[in-house]
Amino acid sequence: MIVIDKNTFVSLNALANHFNLPDSYLKQLANRSLIPFLKVNGRLRFNFEAVEKALADIAAKGSGGDE
């Protein structure tokens, strides 16, 4: 298991592994601006804590990001 410091930015792969979600699903959410991200040198980077909150909001709405 990868331990993620909640105050750092992580790769799409690390985020997907931590949440046990497909990276393609998280990338789709990022492309639709449903989860926050930064683009660094052409690669997506995510703040764990911000994404965790966004995913909780998506789950609370019950949409699964498929609006």
N, CA, C and O atoms as a GROMACS GRO file, in nm:
protein
  268
    1MET      N    1   0.085  -0.119   0.000
    1MET     CA    2   0.000   0.000   0.000
    1MET      C    3   0.088   0.124   0.000
    1MET      O    4   0.188   0.131   0.073
    2ILE      N    5   0.051   0.221  -0.082
    2ILE     CA    6   0.125   0.346  -0.090
    2ILE      C    7   0.069   0.441   0.015
    2ILE      O    8  -0.053   0.460   0.024
    3VAL      N    9   0.157   0.501   0.093
    3VAL     CA   10   0.116   0.601   0.191
    3VAL      C   11   0.128   0.736   0.125
    3VAL      O   12   0.234   0.772   0.074
    4ILE      N   13   0.018   0.812   0.126
    4ILE     CA   14   0.016   0.943   0.062
    4ILE      C   15   0.007   1.051   0.168
    4ILE      O   16  -0.082   1.050   0.253
    5ASP      N   17   0.101   1.145   0.162
    5ASP     CA   18   0.096   1.263   0.247
    5ASP      C   19  -0.014   1.353   0.192
    5ASP      O   20  -0.008   1.393   0.076
    6LYS      N   21  -0.112   1.385   0.273
    6LYS     CA   22  -0.228   1.459   0.224
    6LYS      C   23  -0.196   1.601   0.181
    6LYS      O   24  -0.280   1.666   0.119
    7ASN      N   25  -0.076   1.651   0.211
    7ASN     CA   26  -0.040   1.787   0.173
    7ASN      C   27   0.046   1.793   0.048
    7ASN      O   28   0.096   1.900   0.013
    8THR      N   29   0.064   1.682  -0.020
    8THR     CA   30   0.147   1.680  -0.140
    8THR      C   31   0.060   1.654  -0.262
    8THR      O   32  -0.057   1.617  -0.252
    9PHE      N   33   0.121   1.676  -0.377
    9PHE     CA   34   0.053   1.647  -0.503
    9PHE      C   35   0.101   1.512  -0.553
    9PHE      O   36   0.220   1.480  -0.546
   10VAL      N   37   0.008   1.432  -0.603
   10VAL     CA   38   0.040   1.296  -0.646
   10VAL      C   39  -0.002   1.275  -0.791
   10VAL      O   40  -0.081   1.351  -0.846
   11SER      N   41   0.052   1.171  -0.849
   11SER     CA   42   0.020   1.136  -0.988
   11SER      C   43  -0.119   1.073  -0.996
   11SER      O   44  -0.177   1.033  -0.895
   12LEU      N   45  -0.168   1.066  -1.116
   12LEU     CA   46  -0.297   1.001  -1.142
   12LEU      C   47  -0.292   0.854  -1.099
   12LEU      O   48  -0.386   0.804  -1.038
   13ASN      N   49  -0.183   0.788  -1.131
   13ASN     CA   50  -0.167   0.647  -1.096
   13ASN      C   51  -0.168   0.626  -0.944
   13ASN      O   52  -0.235   0.535  -0.896
   14ALA      N   53  -0.096   0.709  -0.870
   14ALA     CA   54  -0.093   0.696  -0.724
   14ALA      C   55  -0.230   0.721  -0.664
   14ALA      O   56  -0.273   0.652  -0.572
   15LEU      N   57  -0.300   0.820  -0.719
   15LEU     CA   58  -0.434   0.851  -0.670
   15LEU      C   59  -0.530   0.736  -0.697
   15LEU      O   60  -0.608   0.697  -0.610
   16ALA      N   61  -0.525   0.681  -0.818
   16ALA     CA   62  -0.611   0.569  -0.856
   16ALA      C   63  -0.584   0.448  -0.768
   16ALA      O   64  -0.677   0.380  -0.724
   17ASN      N   65  -0.458   0.421  -0.742
   17ASN     CA   66  -0.423   0.307  -0.656
   17ASN      C   67  -0.475   0.326  -0.514
   17ASN      O   68  -0.527   0.233  -0.454
   18HIS      N   69  -0.462   0.446  -0.462
   18HIS     CA   70  -0.506   0.473  -0.325
   18HIS      C   71  -0.657   0.456  -0.310
   18HIS      O   72  -0.704   0.395  -0.214
   19PHE      N   73  -0.732   0.510  -0.404
   19PHE     CA   74  -0.878   0.503  -0.397
   19PHE      C   75  -0.935   0.376  -0.458
   19PHE      O   76  -1.056   0.352  -0.453
   20ASN      N   77  -0.849   0.294  -0.516
   20ASN     CA   78  -0.891   0.171  -0.583
   20ASN      C   79  -0.997   0.200  -0.689
   20ASN      O   80  -1.099   0.132  -0.700
   21LEU      N   81  -0.967   0.303  -0.769
   21LEU     CA   82  -1.053   0.343  -0.879
   21LEU      C   83  -0.972   0.340  -1.008
   21LEU      O   84  -0.850   0.359  -1.004
   22PRO      N   85  -1.035   0.316  -1.121
   22PRO     CA   86  -0.961   0.318  -1.248
   22PRO      C   87  -0.906   0.459  -1.276
   22PRO      O   88  -0.975   0.559  -1.256
   23ASP      N   89  -0.782   0.464  -1.322
   23ASP     CA   90  -0.725   0.595  -1.354
   23ASP      C   91  -0.803   0.664  -1.464
   23ASP      O   92  -0.809   0.787  -1.469
   24SER      N   93  -0.863   0.586  -1.553
   24SER     CA   94  -0.943   0.645  -1.661
   24SER      C   95  -1.064   0.719  -1.605
   24SER      O   96  -1.104   0.823  -1.659
   25TYR      N   97  -1.124   0.667  -1.498
   25TYR     CA   98  -1.240   0.732  -1.435
   25TYR      C   99  -1.197   0.864  -1.371
   25TYR      O  100  -1.265   0.966  -1.386
   26LEU      N  101  -1.084   0.863  -1.299
   26LEU     CA  102  -1.036   0.986  -1.235
   26LEU      C  103  -0.996   1.090  -1.339
   26LEU      O  104  -1.020   1.209  -1.320
   27LYS      N  105  -0.936   1.044  -1.449
   27LYS     CA  106  -0.898   1.137  -1.555
   27LYS      C  107  -1.023   1.200  -1.618
   27LYS      O  108  -1.025   1.318  -1.650
   28GLN      N  109  -1.128   1.119  -1.635
   28GLN     CA  110  -1.254   1.170  -1.688
   28GLN      C  111  -1.312   1.276  -1.594
   28GLN      O  112  -1.360   1.380  -1.640
   29LEU      N  113  -1.308   1.250  -1.464
   29LEU     CA  114  -1.357   1.349  -1.368
   29LEU      C  115  -1.276   1.478  -1.375
   29LEU      O  116  -1.332   1.588  -1.368
   30ALA      N  117  -1.144   1.465  -1.389
   30ALA     CA  118  -1.058   1.583  -1.400
   30ALA      C  119  -1.090   1.660  -1.528
   30ALA      O  120  -1.100   1.783  -1.526
   31ASN      N  121  -1.105   1.589  -1.638
   31ASN     CA  122  -1.135   1.655  -1.766
   31ASN      C  123  -1.268   1.729  -1.763
   31ASN      O  124  -1.288   1.827  -1.834
   32ARG      N  125  -1.358   1.682  -1.679
   32ARG     CA  126  -1.490   1.746  -1.666
   32ARG      C  127  -1.492   1.846  -1.549
   32ARG      O  128  -1.598   1.896  -1.512
   33SER      N  129  -1.373   1.873  -1.492
   33SER     CA  130  -1.356   1.967  -1.381
   33SER      C  131  -1.438   1.929  -1.257
   33SER      O  132  -1.483   2.016  -1.183
   34LEU      N  133  -1.457   1.800  -1.236
   34LEU     CA  134  -1.529   1.753  -1.118
   34LEU      C  135  -1.435   1.725  -1.002
   34LEU      O  136  -1.479   1.718  -0.887
   35ILE      N  137  -1.306   1.708  -1.031
   35ILE     CA  138  -1.205   1.698  -0.926
   35ILE      C  139  -1.093   1.796  -0.961
   35ILE      O  140  -1.061   1.815  -1.078
   36PRO      N  141  -1.033   1.859  -0.858
   36PRO     CA  142  -0.929   1.958  -0.884
   36PRO      C  143  -0.796   1.893  -0.921
   36PRO      O  144  -0.764   1.783  -0.875
   37PHE      N  145  -0.720   1.961  -1.006
   37PHE     CA  146  -0.589   1.911  -1.047
   37PHE      C  147  -0.503   2.026  -1.097
   37PHE      O  148  -0.552   2.135  -1.125
   38LEU      N  149  -0.375   1.999  -1.106
   38LEU     CA  150  -0.279   2.089  -1.170
   38LEU      C  151  -0.217   2.014  -1.284
   38LEU      O  152  -0.206   1.891  -1.281
   39LYS      N  153  -0.176   2.086  -1.386
   39LYS     CA  154  -0.102   2.024  -1.494
   39LYS      C  155   0.042   2.072  -1.482
   39LYS      O  156   0.070   2.192  -1.495
   40VAL      N  157   0.135   1.979  -1.458
   40VAL     CA  158   0.276   2.011  -1.439
   40VAL      C  159   0.355   1.938  -1.546
   40VAL      O  160   0.355   1.815  -1.551
   41ASN      N  161   0.423   2.014  -1.631
   41ASN     CA  162   0.501   1.955  -1.741
   41ASN      C  163   0.416   1.858  -1.823
   41ASN      O  164   0.465   1.752  -1.864
   42GLY      N  165   0.290   1.894  -1.845
   42GLY     CA  166   0.202   1.812  -1.927
   42GLY      C  167   0.140   1.693  -1.855
   42GLY      O  168   0.066   1.616  -1.916
   43ARG      N  169   0.168   1.678  -1.728
   43ARG     CA  170   0.112   1.566  -1.651
   43ARG      C  171   0.018   1.618  -1.543
   43ARG      O  172   0.040   1.724  -1.485
   44LEU      N  173  -0.087   1.541  -1.519
   44LEU     CA  174  -0.184   1.579  -1.416
   44LEU      C  175  -0.128   1.546  -1.278
   44LEU      O  176  -0.070   1.440  -1.256
   45ARG      N  177  -0.146   1.640  -1.185
   45ARG     CA  178  -0.108   1.619  -1.046
   45ARG      C  179  -0.227   1.658  -0.960
   45ARG      O  180  -0.298   1.754  -0.989
   46PHE      N  181  -0.247   1.582  -0.853
   46PHE     CA  182  -0.365   1.598  -0.769
   46PHE      C  183  -0.327   1.616  -0.623
   46PHE      O  184  -0.235   1.550  -0.574
   47ASN      N  185  -0.398   1.705  -0.554
   47ASN     CA  186  -0.384   1.717  -0.410
   47ASN      C  187  -0.480   1.616  -0.348
   47ASN      O  188  -0.601   1.624  -0.368
   48PHE      N  189  -0.425   1.523  -0.273
   48PHE     CA  190  -0.504   1.413  -0.219
   48PHE      C  191  -0.625   1.463  -0.141
   48PHE      O  192  -0.737   1.417  -0.164
   49GLU      N  193  -0.603   1.557  -0.050
   49GLU     CA  194  -0.710   1.604   0.036
   49GLU      C  195  -0.822   1.671  -0.044
   49GLU      O  196  -0.940   1.650  -0.016
   50ALA      N  197  -0.786   1.750  -0.145
   50ALA     CA  198  -0.887   1.818  -0.227
   50ALA      C  199  -0.968   1.718  -0.309
   50ALA      O  200  -1.089   1.733  -0.324
   51VAL      N  201  -0.901   1.616  -0.362
   51VAL     CA  202  -0.971   1.515  -0.441
   51VAL      C  203  -1.060   1.430  -0.352
   51VAL      O  204  -1.172   1.395  -0.390
   52GLU      N  205  -1.012   1.397  -0.234
   52GLU     CA  206  -1.092   1.319  -0.139
   52GLU      C  207  -1.223   1.392  -0.109
   52GLU      O  208  -1.329   1.329  -0.105
   53LYS      N  209  -1.216   1.523  -0.088
   53LYS     CA  210  -1.336   1.602  -0.062
   53LYS      C  211  -1.428   1.604  -0.185
   53LYS      O  212  -1.549   1.589  -0.173
   54ALA      N  213  -1.370   1.623  -0.303
   54ALA     CA  214  -1.450   1.627  -0.425
   54ALA      C  215  -1.520   1.494  -0.449
   54ALA      O  216  -1.637   1.491  -0.489
   55LEU      N  217  -1.450   1.384  -0.426
   55LEU     CA  218  -1.512   1.251  -0.443
   55LEU      C  219  -1.624   1.230  -0.342
   55LEU      O  220  -1.726   1.168  -0.375
   56ALA      N  221  -1.606   1.280  -0.220
   56ALA     CA  222  -1.712   1.268  -0.119
   56ALA      C  223  -1.834   1.349  -0.163
   56ALA      O  224  -1.948   1.305  -0.144
   57ASP      N  225  -1.810   1.467  -0.220
   57ASP     CA  226  -1.922   1.549  -0.270
   57ASP      C  227  -1.995   1.479  -0.383
   57ASP      O  228  -2.118   1.481  -0.388
   58ILE      N  229  -1.920   1.416  -0.474
   58ILE     CA  230  -1.982   1.342  -0.586
   58ILE      C  231  -2.066   1.227  -0.531
   58ILE      O  232  -2.178   1.204  -0.575
   59ALA      N  233  -2.010   1.155  -0.434
   59ALA     CA  234  -2.083   1.041  -0.374
   59ALA      C  235  -2.209   1.088  -0.303
   59ALA      O  236  -2.313   1.021  -0.309
   60ALA      N  237  -2.202   1.203  -0.235
   60ALA     CA  238  -2.317   1.255  -0.162
   60ALA      C  239  -2.430   1.294  -0.257
   60ALA      O  240  -2.548   1.282  -0.224
   61LYS      N  241  -2.391   1.343  -0.375
   61LYS     CA  242  -2.492   1.380  -0.476
   61LYS      C  243  -2.550   1.255  -0.543
   61LYS      O  244  -2.657   1.260  -0.603
   62GLY      N  245  -2.477   1.145  -0.534
   62GLY     CA  246  -2.526   1.020  -0.592
   62GLY      C  247  -2.515   1.012  -0.742
   62GLY      O  248  -2.574   0.924  -0.804
   63SER      N  249  -2.438   1.105  -0.802
   63SER     CA  250  -2.430   1.106  -0.948
   63SER      C  251  -2.318   1.019  -1.001
   63SER      O  252  -2.323   0.976  -1.116
   64GLY      N  253  -2.217   0.991  -0.920
   64GLY     CA  254  -2.103   0.914  -0.966
   64GLY      C  255  -2.026   0.987  -1.074
   64GLY      O  256  -1.942   0.927  -1.142
   65GLY      N  257  -2.052   1.115  -1.090
   65GLY     CA  258  -1.984   1.194  -1.191
   65GLY      C  259  -2.039   1.175  -1.330
   65GLY      O  260  -1.980   1.221  -1.427
   66ASP      N  261  -2.154   1.106  -1.342
   66ASP     CA  262  -2.210   1.075  -1.473
   66ASP      C  263  -2.330   1.162  -1.506
   66ASP      O  264  -2.430   1.114  -1.561
   67GLU      N  265  -2.321   1.289  -1.474
   67GLU     CA  266  -2.435   1.381  -1.495
   67GLU      C  267  -2.466   1.398  -1.640
   67GLU      O  268  -2.559   1.472  -1.674
   0.00000   0.00000   0.00000
